[in-house]
Amino acid sequence: MSQLTEKGEATEASPPPTSGAGSPGGEGAGRKAFAQTHAASFPQRRAALWLLLPTIVILSLFLYYPMLRTFWLSLLSVRFYGQQRRFVGLENFQRIFTDPSSYDAVVRTAVISTIVIVATIGIALFLAALLNQRGISGGRVYRLLLIWPLALSTAISGIVFLTLFNPNFGMVNAVLAPFGIQPEWFRDRTLAQVVMVLTLIWNRVGFNLVFYTAAYQSLPSETLEAALVDGATPWQRFWHITFPLLSPMTLFLLVTSTVFAFFDAYAVAEVFGGGPLNATSILIYEITENAFRDDRIGLAAAQSLLLFLAVAFITIVQLRQGRKRVTYQ
């Protein structure tokens, strides 16, 4: 296109720059170059600090200071509820693994938590697979009944199972009575632990089922139908297609179930009283008993740090290993 100069002569107009928005990839390249040469920054640093101040104060008061305080208490022998203190170094941590009751609590916590984590995820995945089968009648009713325990707190679930398995008037023994079976559920160590595990599983499966059901409904039907046309068996479709596609949700539930098994199980242990003979006394229950009943605050602080570090380590391992195996759509 030509344009006229002041003398009336025609000249060619200069072409538009080729690196602008009109050229292919020009806008994206320009933004990339701008991002590389201009670091992101907040124009008013003082305003940014004022905006972060409430979060910093809350974290300092309710997270960082308690953690430092707990670490300091774990190095002390505290008696008479804080009236007498003596520095003992790592003696409290040594007692965790040398004192039989403390060491048994660690082992018991690890075993019960592992069973609860594996069982809640496995049962929820199995139920979600059944409820999402085509042609199943009453799926909504079944789903509602299975999710219902989620509405109850962990402590209430403990009370429910404590009543059900009561040797004198419990429903379980009433059903077993015609067969001449009358177990003393809360006098036998193994049976009490079985009841505790069943309580935690019953309370947690509904939570995992909700998320697995939602994940199932978002699976790509085209992929599953293609596998069906290719002649894949139901087990092959589940193991090679469905389960890998559900891996992001499985990783999330694995982390949340770990936190639940190690910390929320305290309510059930409190309802059961830790008995019989400390059979249901897990580590989080031991911490409260040592701190508030037995006046062993230093040992309780060391146990709480050990529990925190153990759960943090397990969570980090789960996330790092999960990223290698998780399949995102």
C-alpha positions as CSV (number, residue, x, y, z in Angstrom):
1,M,0.0,0.0,0.0
2,S,1.4,3.4,-0.9
3,Q,0.9,6.7,0.8
4,L,1.4,10.4,-0.3
5,T,4.2,12.6,1.1
6,E,3.9,16.4,1.6
7,K,5.2,16.9,-2.0
8,G,2.6,14.5,-3.4
9,E,5.0,11.7,-4.2
10,A,3.8,8.2,-3.6
11,T,6.0,6.0,-1.3
12,E,5.6,2.5,-0.1
13,A,4.4,2.1,3.5
14,S,6.7,0.2,5.8
15,P,5.6,-3.4,6.5
16,P,4.4,-4.2,10.1
17,P,7.0,-5.9,12.3
18,T,7.0,-9.6,11.9
19,S,7.7,-10.3,15.6
20,G,4.4,-8.8,16.8
21,A,1.1,-10.4,17.6
22,G,0.2,-10.8,13.9
23,S,3.0,-13.4,13.3
24,P,2.7,-17.0,14.3
25,G,4.0,-17.4,17.8
26,G,5.0,-13.8,18.0
27,E,2.8,-12.9,21.0
28,G,3.9,-16.0,22.9
29,A,7.6,-15.4,22.1
30,G,7.2,-11.8,23.2
31,R,5.7,-12.7,26.5
32,K,8.4,-15.3,27.1
33,A,11.1,-12.8,26.4
34,F,9.4,-10.2,28.7
35,A,9.2,-12.8,31.5
36,Q,12.8,-13.7,31.2
37,T,14.0,-10.0,31.3
38,H,11.5,-8.7,33.9
39,A,11.4,-10.6,37.2
40,A,8.1,-10.7,38.9
41,S,8.0,-8.3,41.8
42,F,5.5,-6.7,44.1
43,P,5.7,-2.9,43.6
44,Q,5.4,-2.1,47.3
45,R,7.4,-4.5,49.5
46,R,6.2,-2.8,52.7
47,A,2.5,-3.4,51.7
48,A,3.4,-7.1,50.9
49,L,4.9,-7.5,54.4
50,W,1.8,-6.0,56.0
51,L,-0.4,-8.4,54.1
52,L,1.7,-11.4,55.2
53,L,1.9,-10.2,58.8
54,P,-1.4,-11.8,60.1
55,T,-0.4,-15.2,58.6
56,I,3.1,-14.9,60.1
57,V,1.7,-14.0,63.6
58,I,-0.8,-16.9,63.6
59,L,1.8,-19.5,62.4
60,S,4.3,-18.2,64.9
61,L,1.8,-18.4,67.9
62,F,0.1,-21.6,67.1
63,L,2.7,-23.6,65.1
64,Y,6.3,-22.5,65.3
65,Y,6.4,-21.5,69.0
66,P,4.6,-24.7,70.2
67,M,7.0,-26.8,68.1
68,L,10.1,-25.1,69.6
69,R,8.5,-25.4,73.1
70,T,7.8,-29.1,72.6
71,F,11.4,-29.7,71.5
72,W,12.7,-27.9,74.6
73,L,10.4,-29.9,76.9
74,S,11.6,-33.1,75.3
75,L,15.1,-32.4,76.6
76,L,13.9,-31.9,80.2
77,S,12.6,-34.0,83.0
78,V,9.5,-32.1,84.1
79,R,7.9,-33.1,87.4
80,F,5.0,-31.7,89.5
81,Y,3.4,-30.3,86.4
82,G,6.1,-27.9,85.5
83,Q,7.3,-26.9,89.0
84,Q,10.5,-28.9,88.8
85,R,12.6,-29.1,85.7
86,R,16.0,-30.8,85.0
87,F,17.9,-31.0,81.7
88,V,18.4,-34.6,80.7
89,G,19.3,-34.3,77.0
90,L,18.1,-37.2,74.8
91,E,17.2,-39.4,77.7
92,N,13.4,-39.1,77.0
93,F,14.0,-40.3,73.4
94,Q,16.0,-43.2,74.7
95,R,13.2,-44.2,77.0
96,I,10.8,-44.4,74.1
97,F,12.7,-47.4,72.7
98,T,13.9,-48.9,76.0
99,D,10.8,-48.6,78.2
100,P,8.6,-51.6,77.4
101,S,5.3,-49.8,77.5
102,S,6.5,-46.9,75.3
103,Y,8.1,-49.2,72.8
104,D,5.0,-51.4,72.7
105,A,2.9,-48.3,72.0
106,V,5.1,-47.5,69.0
107,V,4.8,-51.0,67.5
108,R,1.1,-51.2,68.3
109,T,0.5,-47.8,66.6
110,A,2.4,-48.9,63.5
111,V,0.6,-52.2,63.1
112,I,-2.9,-50.8,63.7
113,S,-2.4,-47.8,61.5
114,T,-1.1,-49.9,58.6
115,I,-4.1,-52.2,58.8
116,V,-6.5,-49.3,58.9
117,I,-4.9,-47.4,56.0
118,V,-4.7,-50.5,53.7
119,A,-8.2,-51.7,54.6
120,T,-10.0,-48.4,54.3
121,I,-8.6,-47.7,50.9
122,G,-9.0,-51.3,49.6
123,I,-12.6,-51.6,50.8
124,A,-13.6,-48.1,49.5
125,L,-12.1,-48.9,46.1
126,F,-13.9,-52.3,45.9
127,L,-17.2,-50.7,46.9
128,A,-16.8,-47.9,44.5
129,A,-16.2,-50.4,41.7
130,L,-19.4,-52.3,42.6
131,L,-21.5,-49.2,42.9
132,N,-20.5,-47.9,39.5
133,Q,-21.4,-51.1,37.7
134,R,-23.9,-50.6,34.9
135,G,-27.4,-51.9,35.6
136,I,-27.1,-52.0,39.4
137,S,-30.4,-51.2,41.0
138,G,-30.7,-49.1,44.2
139,G,-27.2,-47.8,43.8
140,R,-28.1,-44.4,45.4
141,V,-29.5,-46.2,48.4
142,Y,-26.5,-48.4,48.9
143,R,-24.2,-45.4,48.4
144,L,-26.1,-43.4,51.1
145,L,-26.0,-46.3,53.6
146,L,-22.3,-46.8,53.1
147,I,-21.5,-43.1,53.4
148,W,-23.7,-42.6,56.4
149,P,-21.0,-43.4,59.0
150,L,-19.1,-40.4,57.7
151,A,-21.6,-38.2,59.5
152,L,-20.6,-39.6,62.9
153,S,-17.5,-38.4,64.7
154,T,-14.8,-40.9,65.6
155,A,-15.7,-40.8,69.2
156,I,-19.3,-41.6,68.5
157,S,-18.2,-44.5,66.3
158,G,-16.2,-45.8,69.3
159,I,-19.3,-45.6,71.5
160,V,-21.4,-47.4,68.9
161,F,-18.9,-50.3,68.7
162,L,-18.4,-50.4,72.4
163,T,-22.1,-50.9,72.8
164,L,-22.4,-53.5,70.0
165,F,-19.5,-55.6,71.3
166,N,-20.5,-55.3,75.0
167,P,-20.3,-58.9,76.4
168,N,-23.5,-58.4,78.5
169,F,-26.0,-56.7,76.3
170,G,-24.2,-56.2,73.0
171,M,-25.9,-57.1,69.7
172,V,-22.9,-59.1,68.5
173,N,-22.9,-61.5,71.4
174,A,-26.7,-61.8,71.1
175,V,-26.4,-63.0,67.5
176,L,-23.6,-65.4,68.5
177,A,-25.4,-66.8,71.5
178,P,-27.3,-69.5,69.6
179,F,-24.0,-70.9,68.4
180,G,-22.6,-71.0,72.0
181,I,-20.0,-68.3,71.2
182,Q,-19.7,-65.5,73.8
183,P,-16.4,-63.7,73.4
184,E,-15.1,-61.3,76.0
185,W,-14.3,-58.6,73.6
186,F,-12.8,-56.1,76.0
187,R,-11.0,-58.6,78.3
188,D,-8.9,-60.2,75.6
189,R,-6.0,-58.1,74.1
190,T,-6.3,-59.3,70.5
191,L,-10.1,-59.1,70.4
192,A,-10.0,-55.5,71.7
193,Q,-7.6,-54.6,69.0
194,V,-9.8,-56.2,66.4
195,V,-12.8,-54.1,67.6
196,M,-10.7,-51.0,67.5
197,V,-9.6,-51.7,63.9
198,L,-13.2,-52.4,62.9
199,T,-14.3,-49.1,64.4
200,L,-11.7,-47.1,62.6
201,I,-12.4,-48.8,59.3
202,W,-16.2,-48.4,59.6
203,N,-15.8,-44.7,60.4
204,R,-13.3,-44.0,57.5
205,V,-14.5,-46.1,54.6
206,G,-17.4,-43.6,53.9
207,F,-14.9,-40.7,53.4
208,N,-12.8,-42.7,51.0
209,L,-15.8,-44.0,49.2
210,V,-17.1,-40.4,48.5
211,F,-13.9,-39.5,46.7
212,Y,-13.5,-42.8,44.8
213,T,-17.1,-42.5,43.6
214,A,-16.5,-39.0,42.3
215,A,-13.3,-40.2,40.6
216,Y,-15.1,-43.1,39.0
217,Q,-17.7,-40.9,37.5
218,S,-15.0,-38.7,35.8
219,L,-13.2,-41.7,34.1
220,P,-13.2,-41.4,30.3
221,S,-15.8,-43.8,29.0
222,E,-14.2,-43.9,25.5
223,T,-11.0,-45.6,27.0
224,L,-13.0,-48.2,28.9
225,E,-15.3,-49.0,25.9
226,A,-12.2,-49.4,23.7
227,A,-10.7,-51.9,26.1
228,L,-14.0,-53.7,26.1
229,V,-14.1,-53.9,22.3
230,D,-10.5,-55.2,22.3
231,G,-11.6,-58.1,24.4
232,A,-10.1,-57.1,27.8
233,T,-11.4,-59.0,30.8
234,P,-12.9,-57.1,33.7
235,W,-9.8,-57.6,35.8
236,Q,-7.6,-56.4,32.9
237,R,-9.7,-53.3,32.4
238,F,-9.5,-52.5,36.2
239,W,-5.8,-53.2,36.7
240,H,-4.5,-51.7,33.5
241,I,-6.9,-48.8,32.9
242,T,-9.2,-48.0,35.8
243,F,-6.7,-48.3,38.7
244,P,-4.0,-46.2,36.9
245,L,-6.5,-43.5,36.1
246,L,-7.6,-43.5,39.8
247,S,-4.0,-43.2,41.0
248,P,-4.2,-39.4,41.7
249,M,-7.2,-40.0,44.0
250,T,-5.5,-43.0,45.6
251,L,-2.5,-40.9,46.5
252,F,-4.7,-38.2,48.1
253,L,-6.6,-40.8,50.1
254,L,-3.4,-42.5,51.1
255,V,-2.1,-39.3,52.7
256,T,-5.3,-38.3,54.4
257,S,-5.9,-41.9,55.7
258,T,-2.4,-41.9,57.1
259,V,-3.1,-38.7,59.1
260,F,-6.5,-40.2,60.2
261,A,-5.0,-43.5,61.4
262,F,-2.2,-41.9,63.5
263,F,-4.1,-39.0,65.0
264,D,-7.9,-39.4,64.8
265,A,-7.7,-42.9,66.3
266,Y,-7.1,-41.2,69.6
267,A,-10.9,-40.8,70.1
268,V,-11.5,-44.5,69.9
269,A,-8.6,-45.3,72.2
270,E,-10.1,-42.8,74.7
271,V,-13.5,-44.4,74.5
272,F,-12.0,-47.9,75.0
273,G,-9.8,-46.5,77.9
274,G,-6.6,-48.0,76.3
275,G,-7.5,-51.4,77.7
276,P,-7.3,-54.2,78.3
277,L,-3.7,-54.2,79.5
278,N,-2.9,-51.2,77.1
279,A,-4.0,-53.3,74.1
280,T,-5.7,-50.3,72.5
281,S,-3.3,-47.7,73.9
282,I,-1.8,-46.2,70.7
283,L,1.0,-43.6,70.7
284,I,-1.3,-40.5,70.6
285,Y,-3.2,-41.9,73.6
286,E,0.1,-42.6,75.4
287,I,1.1,-39.0,74.9
288,T,-2.0,-37.5,76.6
289,E,-1.8,-40.1,79.4
290,N,1.9,-39.3,80.1
291,A,1.3,-35.5,79.9
292,F,-1.9,-35.1,81.9
293,R,-2.2,-38.2,84.1
294,D,1.3,-39.5,84.9
295,D,3.1,-36.2,85.1
296,R,5.7,-37.2,82.5
297,I,5.6,-34.1,80.3
298,G,9.2,-34.5,79.0
299,L,8.5,-38.1,77.8
300,A,5.2,-36.9,76.3
301,A,6.9,-34.1,74.4
302,A,9.5,-36.6,73.0
303,Q,6.8,-39.0,71.9
304,S,4.8,-36.2,70.2
305,L,7.9,-35.1,68.3
306,L,8.6,-38.7,67.3
307,L,5.0,-39.1,66.1
308,F,5.1,-35.8,64.2
309,L,8.4,-36.8,62.5
310,A,7.2,-40.3,61.7
311,V,4.0,-39.0,60.0
312,A,5.8,-36.3,58.2
313,F,8.4,-38.8,56.9
314,I,5.7,-41.2,55.8
315,T,3.8,-38.5,54.0
316,I,6.9,-37.2,52.2
317,V,7.7,-40.7,51.0
318,Q,4.2,-41.3,49.8
319,L,4.2,-38.0,47.9
320,R,7.6,-38.6,46.3
321,Q,6.9,-42.2,45.4
322,G,3.4,-41.3,44.3
323,R,4.5,-38.8,41.7
324,K,6.5,-41.5,40.0
325,R,3.5,-43.8,39.7
326,V,0.5,-41.4,39.4
327,T,-1.1,-41.2,36.0
328,Y,-2.7,-37.9,35.1
329,Q,-5.2,-37.7,32.3
